[in-house]
Amino acid sequence: MNTSKPRVAIIGYPNVGKSTLFNRITGTREAVVAPESGVTRDRKEGEADWNGRSFVVVDTGGIDFESDRPLGEEVRKQAQLALQEAAVVIFLVDGRSGVVPQDHEIAQLLRKGSVPVVLAVNKQDTRVARDNLNEYWELGLGGPIGVSAEHGLGVGDLLDEVVKVLPEEAAVQSEAAPIRVAIVGRPNVGKSSLANALLGDQRTIVSSVPGTTRDAIDTELIFEGTAMTLVDTAGLRRPGRRTTTDVEYYSSLRALKALERSDIALVVVDASEGLVDLDLQVVYEAQRAKCATAVLFNKWDISTLDLPKATARLKAKAQLKPPWLTVSALTRRGVDRILPLACDLHRRYSSRIPTAELNRWLDELRSKHPPAAKGSKVIKTFYMVQYDVRPPRFKVMVNARALVNKSFAYYLENRLREDHQMWGIPLVIDFEGKEERYS
């Protein structure tokens, strides 16, 4: 049994500590935090629990009605969408500044709505913020609760008030954990555009400015009865270029962490620019995270890419030899094939090959292509079994572990991948020698 959890949106002016409070409530460091204003742009969700009540916390970009920052209007739209979906709103203000005109503007917006609002005055670890606390009664949103998101002061009292006004949870059936699908790639290849095309919603901000997405944004959906979590990530740069700013560094780190938590990686390539070395590096990162992997050649509507040459290079460089699709988020060409491909990858990623079938395959392989000798000794394979899934893990009994070299290991893996339609699926094969088994 799972639950349809109510959403608690954190709303406020830019740089008042919303992402810090999000991390504090969820007990994570998922939201990127930096001293500069306007770091958070999209809606980011995380699960939280307080006094036995579970809910989803939504971090938003700052609402600034007069901002002329790039993407300012889009950030406001995302925050307002979060308001529409919220069961409760935490209105967070910076207690050090006292009540400012922007606080009144946001309070007026919140008073017009029907969603319960809990007013939190942040940065109570400073004396000036404590002295300003009572000023916030004038916003007409009830009694202000003093907190320090950075140090955790008063956050328990804040959550007590949130839980009091939370609606009851609506129970729904869920047969399995959702399939986690990460959309990854270098900056500005169209990851967010593809995510929005798949969701049919302007869920994440899209811009021609590289680095628009900074967090890993999780969105749940149901596709043909299958629960999925779509994860839009920040663009991955070369390791040597990830330290330009703290925001870029932590954004890349979140993207890599998102891969580690995902089942499927959809690596997006800008087909108008061709397949570059950094695209192959992203595929490698997906392989290293043990994700089932596919490659999406986006912007196919404006591409002049030599597809046979590009896919041949992809298969030569990527160990998993991932399947690929040509798509266009703009025209929606091929978009309807992406989620079926992800489901098919997950089916094979979760499949188990019967032991009898595996050993028939091993016998046939041994008779057609006997292993090469290593000096005066020959590798002998006795038995094979699959002992785990997601990713598929196998154990092969051999006469001596020391005889198994990389060439033989890669040969066995590639034949297993080819004969059992495991392209794009990470495989783990352990070799155990007789001397290890009986020692």
Buried (B, 14 or more C-beta within 10 A) or exposed (E): EBEEBBBBBBBBBBBBBBBBBBBBBBEEBBBBBBEEBBBBBBBBBBBBBBEEBEBBBBBBBBBBEEBEBEBBEBBBBBBBBBBEBBBBBBBBBBBBBBBEEBBEBBBEBBEEEEBBBBBBBBBBBEEEBBEBBEBBEEBEBEEBBBBBBBEEBBBEEBBEBBBEBBEEBEEEEEEEEBBBBBBBBBBBBBBBBBBBBBBEEEBBBBBEEEBBBBBBBBBEBEBEEBBBBBBBBBBBBEEEEBEEEBBBBBBBBBBBBBBEBBBBBBBBBBBBBBBEEBBBBBBBBBBEBBBBBBBBBBBBBEBEBEBEEBBEBBBEBBBBBBBBBBBBBBEEBBBEEBBEBBBBBBEBBBBEBEEEEBBEBBEEBBEEEEBEEBEEEEBBBBEBBBEEEBBBBBBBBBBBBEBBEEEBEEBBBBBBBEEBEBBBBBBEBEBBBBEEEEE
